[in-house]
Amino acid sequence: MAYDEKLADEIRELVAAERGVEEKRMFGGLAFLVNGNMSVAVSGQGGLLVRVPAVDLDNLLRRAHVSPMVMAGRDVRGWVRVDVAGIRTKRQLQGWVTRGVGYARSLPAK
């Protein structure tokens, strides 16, 4: 499945004013990197992948439409998957994008 171009465009709009943001096709989707660190990605399987601090992971996984990001059958610590139902509104999407970009920006640049 190809990634959702409309969702990618919505994210582009949200990060347009951010410095150091670049896009990179990865894992069948489209990742948005901040200073070389992945922040959010439009998943090729649908929905959004969001990089989050490990200390927030358990609380975020209790939210509706949020699940662990899984690659090769393993949970990826520090990442969550947000189903399409959890990013239907611009406000919902903006909250997740802000969270992912903010965390990526806090990491050392690559």
TINUNU-463013 format. One record per atom (N, C-alpha, C): y, x, z; residue in one letter; atom name. Coordinates in pm, whole numbers. Example, Ala and Ser with C-alpha at 12.3 -4.5 7.8 and 13.67 -1.06 7.14 Angstrom:
<<-569,1319,780>,A,N> <<-450,1230,780>,A,CA> <<-330,1320,780>,A,C> <<-225,1285,708>,S,N> <<-106,1367,714>,S,CA> <<3,1290,787>,S,C> 
END
This chain:
<<-118,84,0>,M,N> <<0,0,0>,M,CA> <<124,88,0>,M,C> <<218,61,-87>,A,N> <<344,134,-90>,A,CA> <<432,87,25>,A,C> <<525,173,65>,Y,N> <<614,133,174>,Y,CA> <<717,31,125>,Y,C> <<777,-38,219>,D,N> <<871,-146,193>,D,CA> <<1009,-88,157>,D,C> <<1045,-96,30>,E,N> <<1173,-40,-17>,E,CA> <<1293,-111,46>,E,C> <<1281,-242,68>,K,N> <<1391,-317,129>,K,CA> <<1416,-266,271>,K,C> <<1310,-243,346>,L,N> <<1323,-190,481>,L,CA> <<1385,-50,477>,L,C> <<1342,31,382>,A,N> <<1401,166,367>,A,CA> <<1551,156,341>,A,C> <<1592,64,256>,D,N> <<1734,45,227>,D,CA> <<1812,1,352>,D,C> <<1751,-86,431>,E,N> <<1816,-131,554>,E,CA> <<1834,-15,652>,E,C> <<1735,73,659>,I,N> <<1746,190,747>,I,CA> <<1852,285,693>,I,C> <<1855,305,562>,R,N> <<1958,391,502>,R,CA> <<2097,343,542>,R,C> <<2116,213,539>,E,N> <<2245,156,577>,E,CA> <<2277,186,723>,E,C> <<2178,176,809>,L,N> <<2199,199,952>,L,CA> <<2227,346,986>,L,C> <<2172,437,909>,V,N> <<2189,580,940>,V,CA> <<2293,648,851>,V,C> <<2361,571,768>,A,N> <<2455,628,671>,A,CA> <<2562,716,736>,A,C> <<2608,680,853>,A,N> <<2715,756,919>,A,CA> <<2662,873,1002>,A,C> <<2531,883,1016>,E,N> <<2471,990,1096>,E,CA> <<2472,1122,1019>,E,C> <<2500,1230,1089>,R,N> <<2493,1363,1028>,R,CA> <<2350,1417,1038>,R,C> <<2314,1498,941>,G,N> <<2186,1568,946>,G,CA> <<2063,1484,917>,G,C> <<2082,1368,853>,V,N> <<1968,1280,822>,V,CA> <<1920,1308,680>,V,C> <<1791,1323,666>,E,N> <<1731,1336,534>,E,CA> <<1605,1251,528>,E,C> <<1567,1217,407>,E,N> <<1447,1136,384>,E,CA> <<1336,1224,328>,E,C> <<1214,1190,365>,K,N> <<1100,1265,314>,K,CA> <<979,1172,306>,K,C> <<916,1170,190>,R,N> <<794,1092,175>,R,CA> <<682,1162,253>,R,C> <<620,1086,342>,M,N> <<513,1142,425>,M,CA> <<410,1033,458>,M,C> <<285,1068,454>,F,N> <<176,981,501>,F,CA> <<180,842,437>,F,C> <<217,834,311>,G,N> <<220,707,241>,G,CA> <<342,622,271>,G,C> <<437,679,344>,G,N> <<559,607,379>,G,CA> <<681,691,352>,G,C> <<790,655,416>,L,N> <<916,727,401>,L,CA> <<972,756,538>,L,C> <<982,885,571>,A,N> <<1032,926,702>,A,CA> <<1180,960,693>,A,C> <<1251,934,802>,F,N> <<1390,972,816>,F,CA> <<1396,1080,924>,F,C> <<1440,1198,883>,L,N> <<1447,1313,973>,L,CA> <<1590,1336,1016>,L,C> <<1607,1377,1140>,V,N> <<1738,1412,1194>,V,CA> <<1731,1558,1236>,V,C> <<1809,1643,1170>,N,N> <<1807,1787,1196>,N,CA> <<1665,1842,1188>,N,C> <<1586,1788,1095>,G,N> <<1450,1835,1073>,G,CA> <<1343,1769,1157>,G,C> <<1382,1683,1251>,N,N> <<1286,1613,1337>,N,CA> <<1268,1470,1291>,N,C> <<1143,1427,1276>,M,N> <<1118,1288,1237>,M,CA> <<1173,1195,1345>,M,C> <<1235,1085,1299>,S,N> <<1292,989,1394>,S,CA> <<1227,852,1379>,S,C> <<1229,799,1258>,V,N> <<1165,672,1224>,V,CA> <<1104,687,1086>,V,C> <<1010,599,1056>,A,N> <<948,602,924>,A,CA> <<909,460,884>,A,C> <<929,431,757>,V,N> <<879,307,700>,V,CA> <<733,334,668>,V,C> <<645,261,731>,S,N> <<502,286,717>,S,CA> <<448,230,585>,S,C> <<360,304,523>,G,N> <<291,256,405>,G,CA> <<195,143,437>,G,C> <<166,123,566>,Q,N> <<78,15,611>,Q,CA> <<158,-106,659>,Q,C> <<289,-99,642>,G,N> <<376,-207,687>,G,CA> <<438,-176,821>,G,C> <<557,-225,840>,G,N> <<626,-206,966>,G,CA> <<696,-72,976>,G,C> <<732,-40,1099>,L,N> <<813,77,1128>,L,CA> <<743,166,1229>,L,C> <<752,296,1209>,L,N> <<705,394,1306>,L,CA> <<828,453,1373>,L,C> <<825,464,1506>,V,N> <<942,508,1580>,V,CA> <<902,618,1678>,V,C> <<978,728,1674>,R,N> <<956,838,1768>,R,CA> <<1027,805,1898>,R,C> <<955,817,2009>,V,N> <<1009,780,2140>,V,CA> <<971,886,2243>,V,C> <<1050,898,2348>,P,N> <<1012,989,2456>,P,CA> <<880,945,2518>,P,C> <<795,1039,2549>,A,N> <<664,1007,2607>,A,CA> <<677,926,2736>,A,C> <<783,948,2812>,V,N> <<800,875,2938>,V,CA> <<827,726,2915>,V,C> <<875,689,2797>,D,N> <<903,548,2766>,D,CA> <<786,476,2701>,D,C> <<685,551,2662>,L,N> <<577,496,2580>,L,CA> <<507,377,2644>,L,C> <<465,387,2767>,D,N> <<391,278,2830>,D,CA> <<472,149,2838>,D,C> <<599,160,2872>,N,N> <<684,40,2880>,N,CA> <<704,-22,2742>,N,C> <<724,61,2641>,L,N> <<745,8,2506>,L,CA> <<620,-61,2452>,L,C> <<504,-11,2488>,L,N> <<379,-70,2440>,L,CA> <<353,-208,2500>,L,C> <<426,-245,2604>,R,N> <<413,-378,2663>,R,CA> <<492,-483,2585>,R,C> <<579,-439,2495>,R,N> <<662,-531,2417>,R,CA> <<580,-599,2307>,R,C> <<626,-718,2272>,A,N> <<562,-791,2161>,A,CA> <<581,-712,2032>,A,C> <<480,-714,1948>,H,N> <<484,-654,1814>,H,CA> <<484,-501,1815>,H,C> <<457,-439,1928>,V,N> <<456,-293,1939>,V,CA> <<316,-247,1974>,V,C> <<270,-144,1904>,S,N> <<137,-89,1930>,S,CA> <<143,63,1915>,S,C> <<38,131,1960>,P,N> <<37,276,1942>,P,CA> <<32,311,1793>,P,C> <<93,421,1757>,M,N> <<77,474,1621>,M,CA> <<-58,545,1620>,M,C> <<-139,513,1520>,V,N> <<-273,572,1511>,V,CA> <<-286,647,1378>,V,C> <<-332,771,1386>,M,N> <<-362,851,1267>,M,CA> <<-500,910,1285>,M,C> <<-582,898,1182>,A,N> <<-718,951,1184>,A,CA> <<-794,902,1308>,A,C> <<-772,776,1346>,G,N> <<-845,717,1457>,G,CA> <<-795,755,1595>,G,C> <<-684,828,1602>,R,N> <<-632,872,1733>,R,CA> <<-489,823,1753>,R,C> <<-458,785,1878>,D,N> <<-320,750,1912>,D,CA> <<-234,875,1903>,D,C> <<-116,859,1848>,V,N> <<-21,969,1837>,V,CA> <<81,953,1950>,V,C> <<75,1040,2049>,R,N> <<168,1032,2162>,R,CA> <<310,1052,2115>,R,C> <<401,975,2173>,G,N> <<541,989,2137>,G,CA> <<583,907,2017>,G,C> <<493,822,1969>,W,N> <<524,736,1854>,W,CA> <<470,596,1879>,W,C> <<543,496,1831>,V,N> <<495,358,1834>,V,CA> <<506,297,1695>,V,C> <<424,198,1672>,R,N> <<430,119,1549>,R,CA> <<491,-16,1587>,R,C> <<591,-58,1511>,V,N> <<653,-188,1532>,V,CA> <<619,-274,1410>,V,C> <<547,-382,1434>,D,N> <<508,-471,1325>,D,CA> <<631,-537,1263>,D,C> <<615,-585,1142>,V,N> <<724,-650,1069>,V,CA> <<787,-761,1153>,V,C> <<706,-835,1229>,A,N> <<758,-945,1312>,A,CA> <<855,-894,1418>,A,C> <<848,-768,1454>,G,N> <<936,-712,1556>,G,CA> <<1064,-652,1503>,G,C> <<1082,-657,1370>,I,N> <<1204,-602,1309>,I,CA> <<1261,-698,1204>,I,C> <<1243,-825,1228>,R,N> <<1289,-927,1132>,R,CA> <<1441,-936,1123>,R,C> <<1511,-914,1233>,T,N> <<1656,-924,1231>,T,CA> <<1718,-785,1226>,T,C> <<1841,-779,1180>,K,N> <<1913,-651,1175>,K,CA> <<1929,-594,1315>,K,C> <<1953,-681,1411>,R,N> <<1968,-636,1550>,R,CA> <<1840,-571,1603>,R,C> <<1726,-632,1575>,Q,N> <<1598,-576,1618>,Q,CA> <<1577,-439,1554>,Q,C> <<1597,-432,1422>,L,N> <<1578,-306,1350>,L,CA> <<1674,-200,1401>,L,C> <<1798,-237,1421>,Q,N> <<1897,-140,1466>,Q,CA> <<1859,-82,1602>,Q,C> <<1806,-163,1690>,G,N> <<1764,-114,1821>,G,CA> <<1657,-6,1810>,G,C> <<1560,-29,1725>,W,N> <<1452,69,1707>,W,CA> <<1502,194,1636>,W,C> <<1584,178,1533>,V,N> <<1636,294,1460>,V,CA> <<1724,377,1553>,V,C> <<1808,313,1631>,T,N> <<1894,385,1725>,T,CA> <<1809,463,1825>,T,C> <<1703,402,1872>,R,N> <<1614,469,1968>,R,CA> <<1550,594,1905>,R,C> <<1495,579,1785>,G,N> <<1429,691,1720>,G,CA> <<1524,803,1682>,G,C> <<1639,766,1625>,V,N> <<1738,867,1586>,V,CA> <<1794,938,1709>,V,C> <<1821,864,1813>,G,N> <<1873,924,1935>,G,CA> <<1777,1024,1995>,G,C> <<1649,988,1998>,Y,N> <<1551,1081,2053>,Y,CA> <<1536,1204,1964>,Y,C> <<1527,1184,1834>,A,N> <<1514,1299,1743>,A,CA> <<1635,1392,1755>,A,C> <<1753,1335,1772>,R,N> <<1874,1415,1785>,R,CA> <<1872,1498,1914>,R,C> <<1802,1451,2015>,S,N> <<1796,1525,2143>,S,CA> <<1704,1646,2139>,S,C> <<1624,1656,2033>,L,N> <<1529,1766,2019>,L,CA> <<1595,1886,1951>,L,C> <<1544,2007,1974>,P,N> <<1600,2124,1906>,P,CA> <<1587,2107,1754>,P,C> <<1690,2147,1681>,A,N> <<1686,2138,1534>,A,CA> <<1579,2230,1480>,A,C> <<1520,2188,1369>,K,N> <<1418,2270,1303>,K,CA> <<1477,2339,1183>,K,C> 
END
